[in-house]
Amino acid sequence: MVYEEIVPHAHMLAIDVFANYAVQKLLGYGPTFYRRELIGKLTGSVAFEVSDMDQRIEMANDVGRNLMQCVYDQNGNHVVQKCLQCVPPKYIKLIHASFYGKAMVLSTHPYGCRVIQRVLGWCDDPEILKGLMSEIVEGVLELAIDQFGNYVIQYVVEHGGESVLAMMVMRLKGLMVMMSCQKYGSNVIEKCLTFGSIHDRLTMAAEWVVDLIVTVVNRNFFRLIHNIHGRHVLARLQIMLAARERRRLLALLTPPLYYMG
């Protein structure tokens, strides 16, 4: 049978540019016995998706033994992400714990930033999450203006809760104009405005962000208006402000904004 010919060479075929499609088909549609035998010879994101739980746990243990090597690898990071997604947290506590103390270095890595977001999304250990969040809040400025770290900050702004956002905003106090005029930082400020104003659970943090930016704008709006990233933040600010605050801002910015059009 075709399965008997393929299974012994599964690993070699799985990394072939063409043969890997045949292996994926067998993983998805092959008879249970051969699927389990095939998966036993493989590790990879597809294998995690189609394997039984006992095999997923076994593969997760293999990944855990070379975790950081996988995280920093172009292909391996996808396997780690799939492991975090497909294996219940109670079986991979050691993997989650391995990220403790590494939030900053992972967040500024092109592949690590993806993995740390998955950890924040799927880990259910409050102590590990608290530790990772503390590291991220502590380094919020460095991460917010980093080409990869800003994605982690945006994720935390959206999913981290009111208290975490409020702590990050406090650490950014006095730096809003600089952030608004920076390519990656401006994305973070816009995310704070969007989620701070739309969602009631972030009302306190949103009011702090808005009040702080409006105060700074009074002194620095020309710098913002003449910066391409700063203009995007001002536009977002006008959209998200309450009517009273919007009138206050428009009264300040109407003449300069006229010339922007």
Residue pairs with C-beta under 8 A, 6 or more apart in sequence:
3 26
3 30
3 31
3 34
3 38
6 13
6 22
6 23
6 26
6 38
7 34
7 37
7 38
7 41
10 23
10 38
10 41
10 42
11 41
11 42
12 19
13 19
13 20
13 22
13 23
14 20
14 23
14 42
14 44
23 38
23 42
24 46
26 34
26 35
26 38
27 35
27 38
27 39
27 42
27 46
27 47
27 50
28 50
30 38
35 50
35 51
36 51
36 52
36 55
39 47
39 50
39 51
39 55
39 59
40 55
43 59
43 62
43 63
43 79
44 79
44 82
45 78
45 79
45 81
45 82
47 55
47 59
48 56
48 59
48 79
48 82
48 83
48 85
48 86
48 87
49 82
49 86
51 59
53 87
56 83
56 86
56 87
57 87
57 91
59 83
60 83
60 87
60 91
60 92
60 95
63 70
63 79
63 80
63 83
63 95
64 92
64 94
64 95
64 98
67 80
67 95
67 98
68 98
69 76
70 76
70 77
70 79
70 80
71 77
71 80
71 106
71 109
71 111
71 112
71 115
72 109
72 111
72 112
73 111
74 111
77 111
77 112
77 114
77 115
80 115
80 118
81 114
81 115
81 118
83 92
83 95
84 92
84 95
84 115
84 118
84 119
84 122
84 123
85 118
85 122
89 96
89 122
89 123
89 124
89 125
93 125
96 119
96 123
96 125
96 128
97 125
97 128
99 106
99 115
99 116
99 119
99 128
99 132
100 128
100 131
100 132
101 131
101 135
103 116
103 132
103 135
103 136
103 139
104 135
104 136
104 139
104 142
104 143
105 112
106 112
106 113
106 115
106 116
107 113
107 116
107 136
107 139
107 143
107 146
107 148
107 149
107 152
108 142
108 143
108 146
108 148
108 149
109 148
110 148
112 148
113 148
113 149
113 151
113 152
116 132
116 152
117 151
117 152
117 155
119 132
120 129
120 132
120 133
120 155
120 156
120 159
120 160
121 155
121 159
123 129
123 132
133 156
133 160
133 164
136 143
136 152
136 153
136 156
137 164
137 167
137 168
137 171
138 171
139 149
140 153
140 168
140 171
140 172
141 171
141 172
141 175
142 149
143 149
143 150
143 152
143 153
144 150
144 153
144 172
144 179
144 184
144 185
144 188
145 179
145 182
145 184
145 185
146 184
147 184
149 184
150 184
150 185
150 187
150 188
153 168
153 188
153 191
154 187
154 188
154 191
156 164
156 165
156 168
157 165
157 168
157 188
157 191
157 192
157 195
158 191
158 195
161 201
162 201
162 202
162 203
162 204
162 205
165 192
165 195
165 196
165 202
165 205
166 204
166 205
166 208
169 192
169 205
169 208
169 209
169 212
170 208
172 179
173 212
176 189
176 212
176 213
176 216
177 216
177 220
177 223
177 224
177 230
178 185
179 185
179 186
179 188
179 189
180 186
180 189
180 213
180 224
180 227
180 229
180 230
180 233
180 234
181 223
181 224
181 227
181 229
181 230
182 229
183 229
185 229
186 229
186 230
186 232
186 233
189 209
189 213
189 233
189 236
190 232
190 233
190 236
192 205
192 206
192 209
193 206
193 209
193 210
193 213
193 233
193 236
193 237
193 240
194 236
194 240
195 202
195 206
196 202
196 203
196 205
196 206
196 207
196 209
196 210
196 240
197 206
197 210
197 240
197 241
197 242
198 240
210 237
210 240
210 241
210 245
213 233
213 237
214 237
214 245
214 248
214 249
217 224
217 234
217 237
217 249
217 252
217 253
218 252
221 234
221 252
221 253
221 256
222 256
223 230
224 230
224 231
224 233
224 234
225 231
225 234
225 253
225 256
225 257
225 260
231 260
234 253
234 257
237 249
238 246
238 249
238 250
241 249
250 257
